Amino acid sequence: MTYPLDIDFWWNNLPTDSVLIYANNLFIGRYHTDPGVIHIPEFPLVGGDSTTLEICALGSPDCCAFYTYANPDCGNNECNIFDISVQWFACTSDSTFGAIINFQYKNVTATGFDVYTGDQYLGFYTFDQIPIIANQFPSNATGEYVITICEDDNFNCCSSFGFEGPVCGPGKCDIYNLEYSLTECDSTGNFFFILNFEHHDVGNSGFNVVGNGTIYGNYGYEQLPIEIGPFPSDHTSYEFLITDADNQACFAYIQPGDIECTVATTNVDKDEIFQVLNNGSLPVIIAKKDVSVSLFNAAGKMVKNRQQIGSGSLFEINPLPAGFYIAFISYEGNTWPVKLVKGSY
């Protein structure tokens, strides 16, 4: 169901001569700003009692304006498809990626829906197949996609939705299988995140880590896995975004959420847990209890990640080059940093 709509607005310093128009998050299309009044003869009637227009400058997604108005009364028995959303995943081949397509509908009398992306027909889906799982969603070279959902054999009842997705193909940067683990909590209730992931065809400038409004820094891929922190256990819902420094469209996201940290309630004498010998020549850590050891070199690169050392066993850095190292030794919620110095002789 549609109705005619005129959109009049003012602007300054647009990067291009076009804007993108959305209605209740439904992508309507790209329109030129000349003339100033945009006339859309068949504007779709979206679900609900009102429509919120969003007009964004092409090439500047943060430059937007909003306007909400009551929907016209176009009758209550017309077919309507609305609230379309697409959650996309990693590439499943050089030309496809995975996606989950969800939407709402009313007054649909057919037995299902026809789904298209651009001019390509994706298939027929019944009510029971919603949300639609599309493991072979076709990729293109721009990363900009439009999906159209119609009542089966009824092109008068259709809705479209635009979204940005991955660009698949050989030689494309990809960051995937992002995982995290945690160090044990120290005596003050702080802990570290250890992030690790797989990648291919990445840039030469490393990757950036941000989360919760904080820029944690730039790291080389050869530093993986990386340890970030310390973080407090204060009911923060933690999140991390990894982006290739040379290609911002190459990224991965993970949300560990709220981390509960159990702090040791008794004081532990580290001399009862471990002992360091030969520091300054060939350092050795003697474990008196079952501990884990993480080791970093002077450049901050992780050399060992939470290596388990049994009681009575040794942790040696003899095979490593001479220099300064920091070992984090953990035991039952307690963590001790220890500086190790390996001589050059």
Secondary structure, DSSP 8 states (H G I E B T S, - for coil): -EEEEEEE---SS-SSSEEEEEETTEEEEEEESSSSEEEEEEEE--SSSEEEEEEEETTEEEEEEEEEEE-----SSS-EEEEEEEEEEEESSSSEEEEEEEEEEES--SSEEEEEETTEEEEEEEGGG-SEEEEEEE--SS-EEEEEEEETTEEEEEEEEEEE----STT--EEEEEEEEE----TTSEEEEEEEEEEES--SS-EEEEETTEEEEEE-GGG-SEEEEEEE-SS-EEEEEEEETTEEEEEEEEEEEE------SS---GGGTEEEESTTTS-EEEESS-EEEEEEETTS-EEEEEEEE-TT-EEE-TTS-SEEEEEEEEETTEEEEEEEEE---
